[in-house]
Amino acid sequence: MSLFKGFHQQAQDYTNSVDNAYLDPFYVPGTERFNEKYNEITSKRFNDGGSLFYDKSILAHAMGEYKFKPAFGEITVGGNFRQYLPNSAGTIFRDTGDVKIRNSEFGLVAGLEKKFMDDKLTATATVRMDKNENFKALFSPALSLVYANSPAHVWRAGFSSAIRNPTLADQYLYYNVGRALLLGNVDGQFEAGRDSMFTVESFQVYRNNNLQRSLLDYFNVDRVRPEQVKTVEIGYRGTHWENVYVDLGAYNSWYTDFIGYIIGLHADFPQAGNIPPVGLQAYRVAANAVSTVVTRGVNAGLTLYRPRLTYTFNYSYNKLISGDDDPIIPAFNTPENKFNAGLSARDRKIPFTELKRFGYGFNWKYVEGYTFEGSPQFTGPITSYDMVDAQLSVKFPKQDLTVKIGASNLFGLMPLWDKNVPDDDRLDRVFNNDVYLVYGGPRIGRLAYVQLSYELSKR
C-alpha cells in the first residue's frame, strides 16, 4: 500500500510540474491559449474541422408579363425562368471535390378576367405550369369571384392551387450537426430497394432487450417530390358608419406531398447474433407527408377612424392537422392564435402648446406558444409572449423635418401574471422582456431608434 501511495504522489507531483495547458480541456476566454484555438477554428471551413461556411452561390432570374384586352375580357400571359448555381465547397451542399450542382426551373401562366352584372361581379380564371429539371411538370389552376354591390362592401370567394418545388436544401443538403446528418433527398438514398433506416424508438427497445435485432423497426423514405396545395377561401371587407373598416377571411387548405423531414438511424450489422451495430448514424432526411395535411385559419381585422386618431385590432387563427400515423415532422412553425391591438395619432397638440405637430403610436402584440420544428438540436417550445411597441413624432414644418423616436418590445405585460416568475422579479421582467422567436436562436430584447425625415419637395 505504501508503495502505491508513493507512486501516486510522484505522479501527482509530475502533473503539477508540467504546463497543464496540455492537460486541461477547458479554454479560458481571454487567454492566449483560447485566442489561438478560436482563430484556428474560425479560419478553417466547416468540413475541415472549423466553423467557416463557404458560400459563393449565384441565382439568375428572369420574368415577364403581357396583358391585352380583347372584347370578351382581359388576358394576362407570363412566365419566369430561374437558374440556381450553388457553390458551398461541401460546407452546406453535396458539392465536394469536382461535383457541381446546377438546378433550373421555369413556369408559364395564363389568365382571363371578365366582369359581369354591370361590373359588380369580377371573375378571374388562371392556370399555371411549373417545371423543375428534377421533377415532372405540374399544373395549378385557380378561380376567384369578387362581388361589390358598392365600393363600401366587397365579398370574395376563391379556389386556388399551387405547387412548391423542394428547395436546394431539400434536394442537396449535406450538413453534419454532430447529433445527426442533415440530408437533402433528391436522389432517394433511403428509398425502397436501395437502403433503409430504423426508428429511434425501436432502437431504444433494441438496446433495452439484449440487442435483439428483430425488434428494430425498419422503414424507407421516397425521394422528395414537389408539394401541392388546394385552397378554398372566402372573405368580406367593408366600411360601416363611414369610419369603421372590417376585413374578415377564412380558408381551408389541403396539402399533398407536404414537405417536412423524417429522423431515423442507420447502422451496419456485420455479423449474426446479438452484436452491437457498427457505424451508427442519425439522419434527418427531407421527405413528403404520406397522408393529406390540412391547414385552416381565420383572419379578422377591425379599424376605427376618428379625427386624426386610428384604432386597430387584428386577430389570426391558424391550425395544422396531419395524420397521427404520418411520421413526417411538418415544421409548420406558426402560432395557433395571435393578435395585436394599437392606436396611432397625428397632428395632435404638443403638450402645453397650441401647435398641432405631435404624433404617437402604440401597438400591443400577443403570440401564443407553439413548438418550433427545426434541426434535431433546434426543435423545442416557443413560449407565449407579448410585447408593446411605441413611437412619438414631432413635425417642424418650416424646416420640412420630422423627428421620430420609438422602441420595439418596449415592455411586456404577460410577466405580471406569469406564475413561473417570482413576485420580486415581475417588474424587472416586464421592462426586460426578452423573448425567443426561434428555438435555438438568441433572445430578442428592446430595440430603440431615432429617425429624422427631411422632405425635399412638397406636392
C-alpha positions, 0 to 999 in steps of 0.5 A: 500500500505504501508503495502505491501511495508513493507512486501516486504522489510522484505522479501527482507531483509530475502533473503539477510540474508540467504546463497543464495547458496540455492537460486541461480541456477547458479554454479560458476566454481571454487567454492566449491559449483560447485566442489561438484555438478560436482563430484556428477554428474560425479560419478553417471551413466547416468540413475541415474541422472549423466553423467557416461556411463557404458560400459563393452561390449565384441565382439568375432570374428572369420574368415577364408579363403581357396583358391585352384586352380583347372584347370578351375580357382581359388576358394576362400571359407570363412566365419566369425562368430561374437558374440556381448555381450553388457553390458551398465547397461541401460546407452546406451542399453535396458539392465536394471535390469536382461535383457541381450542382446546377438546378433550373426551373421555369413556369408559364401562366395564363389568365382571363378576367371578365366582369359581369352584372354591370361590373359588380361581379369580377371573375378571374380564371388562371392556370399555371405550369411549373417545371423543375429539371428534377421533377415532372411538370405540374399544373395549378389552376385557380378561380376567384369571384369578387362581388361589390354591390358598392365600393363600401362592401366587397365579398370574395370567394376563391379556389386556388392551387399551387405547387412548391418545388423542394428547395436546394436544401431539400434536394442537396443538403449535406450538413453534419450537426454532430447529433445527426446528418442533415440530408437533402433527398433528391436522389432517394438514398433511403428509398425502397430497394436501395437502403433503409433506416430504423426508428429511434424508438425501436432502437431504444427497445433494441438496446433495452432487450439484449440487442435483439435485432428483430425488434428494430423497426425498419422503414424507407423514405421516397425521394422528395417530390414537389408539394401541392396545395388546394385552397378554398377561401372566402372573405368580406371587407367593408366600411360601416358608419363611414369610419369603421373598416372590417376585413374578415377571411377564412380558408381551408387548405389541403396539402399533398406531398407536404414537405417536412423531414423524417429522423431515423438511424442507420447502422451496419450489422456485420455479423449474426447474433446479438452484436452491437451495430457498427457505424451508427448514424442519425439522419434527418432526411427531407421527405413528403407527408404520406397522408393529406395535411390540412391547414385552416385559419381565420383572419379578422381585422377591425379599424376605427377612424376618428379625427386624426386618431386610428384604432386597430385590432387584428386577430389570426387563427391558424391550425395544422392537422396531419395524420397521427400515423404520418411520421413526417415532422411538418415544421409548420412553425406558426402560432395557433392564435395571435393578435395585436391591438394599437392606436396611432395619432397625428397632428395632435397638440404638443403638450402645453402648446397650441401647435398641432405637430405631435404624433404617437403610436402604440401597438400591443402584440400577443403570440401564443406558444407553439413548438418550433420544428427545426434541426434535431438540436433546434426543435423545442417550445416557443413560449407565449409572449407579448410585447408593446411597441411605441413611437412619438413624432414631432413635425417642424414644418418650416424646416420640412423635418420630422423627428421620430423616436420609438422602441420595439418590445418596449415592455411586456405585460404577460410577466405580471401574471406569469406564475413561473416568475417570482413576485420580486422579479415581475417588474424587472421582467416586464421592462426586460422582456426578452423573448425567443422567436426561434428555438435555438436562436438568441433572445430578442430584447428592446430595440430603440431608434431615432429617425429624422425625415427631411422632405425635399419637395412638397406636392 
